[in-house]
Amino acid sequence: MTLPARRLCDLLGIQVPIVQAPIGPAASADLVAAVAEAGGLGLIAGSARGTEGLRDTIRAVRQLSQNAIGVNILNEFPADSILDEILAAKIPIVSFFWGLNLPAIARAKAAGLIVMQTIGSAAEVAPAVAAGVDVLVAQGQDAGGHVWGTVGTMALIPAVVDAAGDVPVIAAGGIADGRGLAAAICLGAAGVWLGSRFLAAQESAAHPNYVARLLAAKETDTDLSTLYDVGWPNAPSRALVNPTIAAWRAAGKPTSGARPGEGDLIAAYGDGRPIPRYFVDIPVTTTTGDVAAMALYAGQSAGQINQMLSAADIIQQMVVQAKTLLSGSLADWTA
Ligand SMILES: Cc1cc2nc3c(=O)[nH]c(=O)nc-3n(C[C@H](O)[C@H](O)[C@H](O)COP(=O)(O)O)c2cc1C
């Protein structure tokens, strides 16, 4: 029997079962291409780019790598215009997050795309598979960024794997090194999906202050709340504790509209457009102002991420460590 990881690699046209999550605008063309060149799957965050930005990003990736890549769509925002770009650019893989978008999945399948769907419970498996989803991404509550479910990765993966039958399951949330890859495979996953670890890749476009805070953070230094609701209301997200979260906690966690500094313009995009406090976007290299007060999404995996590395080194070290663990003598506790 072929191992799930091998089947996943063959299906996606990749060499190693490691996916770089679509980490918003931090998923730069350089990062996506570097992951693709290292044999993993790089994903562009389509909804964060807008159609023109997506077109430019795909073009830039294609100058660096011809390997398989994918584009992610957030179902909170319009999907069709992003799908138009994916099809025009002949990108082979689309990933959906934030609920099941049946018309968008049907359109992607009819066009011959490989469809990945992020879920947070075993109950979501059957409707996704019935819709034609090819790969399930099980996101545990440990994850950074927007969090769909309420179950931690360790308990979620076996439950989803049991429900998924032959459909490959990729584990997301809290995974940052080869130990996580080996563990996910032991739980029945076909591969892993890492966001926070790739935020601290040398090719990531995350702002240096954000990366420095991520490198310094412990596993206990994140907060899961709906705090960053300007631009995307009522959606739980996990972020590093920063001055904005600290002030909100100190004020007794007031509801939206009554929070400290509501409406303050705390930072600006590279083109000068202002960014208010509690806005949904992360700071990237071109962001100016009080970037530490912005949404600094990160998973509980932050505690394992202590060093900036190239995407190629992240992937290579994970593969070596996981292979050593999986072929090693961990079962010899009676010896
Ligand atoms: C900065 C950041 C931005 C994210 N943006 C997206 C996104 O646009 N689409 C998506 O499907 N997931 C997004 N996620 C969630 C990731 O896909 C993934 O589930 C998560 O990073 C896994 O947890 P980890 O950070 O511990 O690896 C984002 C995560 C982070 C940290």
The ligand as an SDF file (V2000), in Angstrom:
LIG
                    3D

 31 33  0  0  0  0  0  0  0  0999 V2000
   -0.1250   35.7040    9.3260 C   0  0  0  0  0  0  0  0  0  0  0  0
   -1.0880   34.6060    8.9880 C   0  0  0  0  0  0  0  0  0  0  0  0
   -1.9930   34.8110    7.9440 C   0  0  0  0  0  0  0  0  0  0  0  0
   -2.8830   33.7890    7.5790 C   0  0  0  0  0  0  0  0  0  0  0  0
   -3.7150   33.9840    6.4990 N   0  0  0  0  0  0  0  0  0  0  0  0
   -4.4360   32.9260    6.0360 C   0  0  0  0  0  0  0  0  0  0  0  0
   -5.1620   33.0260    4.8120 C   0  0  0  0  0  0  0  0  0  0  0  0
   -5.1910   34.0640    4.1460 O   0  0  0  0  0  0  0  0  0  0  0  0
   -5.8360   31.9230    4.3860 N   0  0  0  0  0  0  0  0  0  0  0  0
   -5.8250   30.7360    5.0940 C   0  0  0  0  0  0  0  0  0  0  0  0
   -6.4210   29.7600    4.6430 O   0  0  0  0  0  0  0  0  0  0  0  0
   -5.1690   30.6310    6.2740 N   0  0  0  0  0  0  0  0  0  0  0  0
   -4.4740   31.6860    6.7390 C   0  0  0  0  0  0  0  0  0  0  0  0
   -3.7690   31.5520    7.9230 N   0  0  0  0  0  0  0  0  0  0  0  0
   -3.8720   30.3000    8.7160 C   0  0  0  0  0  0  0  0  0  0  0  0
   -2.9080   29.2570    8.1740 C   0  0  0  0  0  0  0  0  0  0  0  0
   -3.4000   28.7640    6.9460 O   0  0  0  0  0  0  0  0  0  0  0  0
   -2.7070   28.0540    9.1150 C   0  0  0  0  0  0  0  0  0  0  0  0
   -3.9290   27.4450    9.4100 O   0  0  0  0  0  0  0  0  0  0  0  0
   -1.9540   28.3610   10.4040 C   0  0  0  0  0  0  0  0  0  0  0  0
   -0.8850   29.2490   10.1950 O   0  0  0  0  0  0  0  0  0  0  0  0
   -1.4410   27.0720   11.0300 C   0  0  0  0  0  0  0  0  0  0  0  0
   -0.8930   27.2860   12.3160 O   0  0  0  0  0  0  0  0  0  0  0  0
    0.6500   27.6220   12.5900 P   0  0  0  0  0  0  0  0  0  0  0  0
    0.7390   29.0990   12.3940 O   0  0  0  0  0  0  0  0  0  0  0  0
    0.8810   27.1780   13.9840 O   0  0  0  0  0  0  0  0  0  0  0  0
    1.4740   26.8880   11.5770 O   0  0  0  0  0  0  0  0  0  0  0  0
   -2.8920   32.5660    8.3090 C   0  0  0  0  0  0  0  0  0  0  0  0
   -1.9970   32.3820    9.3680 C   0  0  0  0  0  0  0  0  0  0  0  0
   -1.0920   33.3810    9.7140 C   0  0  0  0  0  0  0  0  0  0  0  0
   -0.1220   33.1320   10.8400 C   0  0  0  0  0  0  0  0  0  0  0  0
  1  2  1  0
  2  3  1  0
  2 30  2  0
  3  4  2  0
  4  5  1  0
  4 28  1  0
  5  6  2  0
  6  7  1  0
  6 13  1  0
  7  8  2  0
  7  9  1  0
  9 10  1  0
 10 11  2  0
 10 12  1  0
 12 13  2  0
 13 14  1  0
 14 15  1  0
 14 28  1  0
 15 16  1  0
 16 17  1  0
 16 18  1  0
 18 19  1  0
 18 20  1  0
 20 21  1  0
 20 22  1  0
 22 23  1  0
 23 24  1  0
 24 25  2  0
 24 26  1  0
 24 27  1  0
 28 29  2  0
 29 30  1  0
 30 31  1  0
M  END
$$$$
